[in-house]
Amino acid sequence: MSGSTPAPIDLGPLSFGCASIGNLYREIDDERAQLALEAAWDGGIRTFDTAPHYGLGLSERRLGSFLRQKPRDEFVVSTKVGRLLAPNPDFDGGRDLDHGFDVPDDQVRVYDPSLSGIRRSLEASLERMGLDHVDVLYLHDPDAYDLERGLAEGLPALATLRDEGLVREIGVGVNDADVAARAVREGDLDLVMIAGRYTLLEQPALAELFPACQERDVRVVDAAVFNSGLLATSSPNSDATYNYGAVPRDVLERAQTLAATCAEFGVELPAAALQFPLRNPLVATVVVGTSRPDAVRENVGHMSAAIPDELWTALEERGLIPADGRR
């Protein structure tokens, strides 16, 4: 693998994404956040992914409060760098809803992918979480600010921190498969987190990203496998969201066809959506996040549900997934 780590970190098949406990879209209280995290832990999940961006540090604080009660050698935690948090000089009691988080906008995000900026970001994250180290560090959405600077400064900076032993593995986290492929080719990464680009519904990551990962021995962390909720139920409808927006008619029809095919074999669509990515050996883990404890338990159950090989064969034969689910 890339870098100096002698063996890749075992992330487990299902990881917990912590954006929701940072008040993504809606405000929740500390108790509900802790119950969601406890449900994940009780379900056997041991990898937790967060970021300063999630609720302007709220996600990290809540995750840290939970993880400090657990043995440090029993969990894996990842966070992200590239966005520093700084006091908002214009704060007047507003909320961070323009960025999708229902928290006071008393801080602002400052893009800084430099080595010094990434060091400061990691130090601040560790302070918020109350931990002495994280296992994985991702460069977060460099294409949302300045992609050229992010790749030129951020990727070498991450490698420096790994070489210094401050983190075990490094990666990049983005929504764009082409950007992810470029980061894999230009950096010395262990992991790439891609959101919504390799799912049961669609697999654009197979074009450039997965071949680059295969060539460079980089593992894939697959996030947003429900495509923002469209595949989270066995009865997709027009009220669902797709890539954080309304569902186009043709996309909805494809999701409904997937659901109907799954139903023929007695399989829930969310179970197939969760398990599909792991059929590809490049995928190290699937990341799913929710603030609802019952939904966490449902996801754990879906991940362990029995799925007959005949379903995958039928999906392939009907052109709904690539042949053998890998190409």
N, C-alpha and C positions, 0 to 999 in steps of 0.2 A: 504494500500500500504506500501512499505518499507519506513523506515525513519520517520521523524517527520513532514513532510509536511501534513497539514490537508486534502488537496484535490489535486488531480493530476492537473498539468498544462494542460490547453486546448491548444493543439498544432495546432488544425485545421487539416482538411483532407489533405491539400497539403502544404508542407514546401519547402523552397528554399535552395538548396545546393550550397555553395559558392566556391567550388573548381574552377569552370570555370572562375570566376572573379579574380582568382589568377593566371591567364595565364596558365591554364591546357592545355597542348599540343601546345598552340599557344598564341602569344602575342596579347592582345587587349589594347585599350587605356582606360583612366579613364572615358571618356564620354560614351563609349559603356557599360562599367560596370555599370555606374549609370543608364543608360537607361534600362538595364536588370532588375536592382533592382526596378526601378520605375514601370516597367511593372508588376512585381510580386506584388508590393504594390497595384497598381491600380486593379489587379485581385483579391484582397482580401487576399492574402497571408500575414501572420503576424508572421510566424516562420522562422528564418534564421539560418542556421548552417554553421559554419566556423571552421578553425583550423590554428595554426601557420604553420603547414606543407604545407598549400596551398599557394604556391608562396612565401615561406619564409617570411610570414607576410603580403604579399601584399593583400591577400583576406581580412584579418582582417582590414587592413587600409581602404580599399575601402568600406567595409561593414560599418565600423564605421562612415566614412564620410557621408554615406547615412542616417544611423539610427539617427545620432545626429540631423537631421532635423525633426525627428518625435517624438511625445509624447512618453515618456519612458513606460508609462503604456499601450500602444497600440500594443506592439510587444514582442515576445519571441526570445531571442538569445541564441544559444549554441555555445561553442567552446570546444577545446580538449586539453588535457595535456599528458605529457609523453615524449614529444620531446621539449627540450629547444632549442632556437636559440642562437648561439654564433658567433662572428666574425670569418670569414674564414682566417686563417693566411696564406694560400697559394693562396688567390684570385689573379688571373691574368687576369681578364676580361672575364672569362668563363660564361657559362649559366648552369642552374640547370636542364638540359634536361634529365640527367640520372634518375631523380626523377619525370620526366614528366611535369615540369613547365618551361616555357620560361621566366625566370627572371635571373638577375645576381646571380651567386653563391657566393656572398660576405658574406654569412653566412653558417653555418653548423648546422645540427641537432644533438643534444646531448641527448641520451636517459637517462632520469632521472625520474623514477616513485616514488622517495622518497617523503615524506611529504614536505620537504623543496624545492625540485625541483618542485613539483606541485604547491606550493604556488608561487614560482618565475614565473612559467609559466603563471599562472592566472594573476598575477600582470602585467606581460609584455603584455599579451593579452588585458587587460583593458586599458593599456596605448596606445597601437596601435589603439584600437577602440575608445578611448576617452569616454568610458562609465564607470559608477561607479559600475556596477555589471553585471554579466550574469545570466541567469536563470537556465541553464543546463550545466553541465560539464561532458565530456566523457573522459575516458582513451582511448587513440588512439593507435590502432594496437599493443598491447603489444607483440603479437606473432611474430612481425617483428623483434624484438630485443631479449628480454629475457622474455619469457612468465612467468616462475616461479617467477622471481623477480617482474614482472609487477603486477601479481595477489597478491603476498604476501605483496608488499609495496603499490602499487597504489590504490587498492580497499579500504583498510582501510584509506588511506590518503584522498581519495575522501569523505568517510563517515565523516571524521573529519571536512572537510571544510563545509559539509552540516550541521553537528551538530552545527558548529559555526555561521551558518546563512549566510555564504558567497555565497552560491548557494542554490537554492530551491531543485533541483533534480540532481541526478548523474547517470552515466551509463558507458557503455563500447561500443566502436565502432570498429567493426572488419568485415572481409570478410568471416571468417571461422565459420560455424554454430556450430561445436563442441567446438571451443574455446569460443564462445559466451555462450554456454550452461554451460560450466565449470565456467565462470565468474559469471553467474547468480546464480549457486549453491553455489559458494564460497564467494560471496560478499553480500552486503546489498544494492542492486541497485533498482532504480526506473524505469530505462529504459535500453533497449539494442538496439543499432543501428546495424543492420545487412545489408550488401550490397550484393545484387544479389542472396541471398539464399532463398528468398520466393517471387517468381514471377509467373506470368501466365505461364511462360515457364517451371519452375522447382521449387520444394518446399522441398529441403533437410532439411530446418529448422524445418519441422514438426516432424522429427524423435526424436530429443532430446531437441532442444532449446525451442520449443513452450510448450511442457509438463513442462519443468523446469520453464518457465515464468508463466504458469498457477498455478503451485504449489506455487511459491514465490511471486505472485501478481506483476509481472514486465511487463511493457508495451513495445511493440515492435515499434521501429522507422524503417520503411522499406525503404532502399535506393537502388539505382541502379535497379529499377524495370523494366527498359528497357534492362537489361543484356548488358550494355555497348553500346546500340544503336540498337541491333538486333530487338527489339520490338518497336522501335521509329517510324517506318513507317508501313503502311498497306501493303507494298510490300517488305518483307524481301528478300534480295538477298545475293549472295556470297561476295559482296563488304562490307557488314556490319561487325561490330566488335562484338565479343562475349567474355565477361569477359576480355576485353582489348586485345584480340588477334583475329586470324582468326577463322571463323565459321566452326566447323566440319560439315561434310555433314549431318549426322543424326540429328544434332541440327537444322541446316537450314531447313531440311524437316519438322521437328516438328513445327518450327515457321511459315512456310508457310501453314501448315495444320491449325494452330491456326488462321492465317489471313483469310484463306478461310472460315472457320466456322464462324468467326465474320462477314464476308461479307454477308453470307447467311441471317443474321439478321439485315443487314444495320448498322453494328457497325464498327468503325475504330479500328484496332488492338491496337494503342496506348491508346485509351480510355479504352478498356478492360484491358490492362496492368496496367494502373493507378488505376482503380477502383477495380480490383480483390483483392489486399491485404486487403482492408478495409472491405471486407466481413467477415474477421476473427475478432472477437471482441478484440483479443489481440493487434491488430495493431492500434496504436494511430495516426499515420500520415504516409504519403508517401513523401519521399524527392526526389526532382528532381532538377537538376541544369543545367543551360545553360547560355552562355553569349549573346545569341541572343534574343533580345526583342520579335521578332515575335514568336520564339519558346516558350518563356514563355507564351505568350498569347494563343498559341495553346494548351499548357499543361493545362492551366486554363479551356479552353473550353472542352478539353477531360475529365477533372475531373467532369464536370457538365453535360456531355452528357447522354442522356437517354439510358439505356441498359435494354432490356427486360429480364425477368427471364428465358425465353425460351432459351436464349443463354447459360446461365450458366448450365441449364439442359442438353442441347446438348453437351456441353464440358465435363460434367460429364459422360454422357452416352457413349461418344466416348473415354473415358479414357484419356482425355487431361488435366483434372484437377481432384484432389481428390473429392470423393463424398462430396457434399455440400460445397466444396471449403475450408474446415476447417481441414480435417484430412489427 
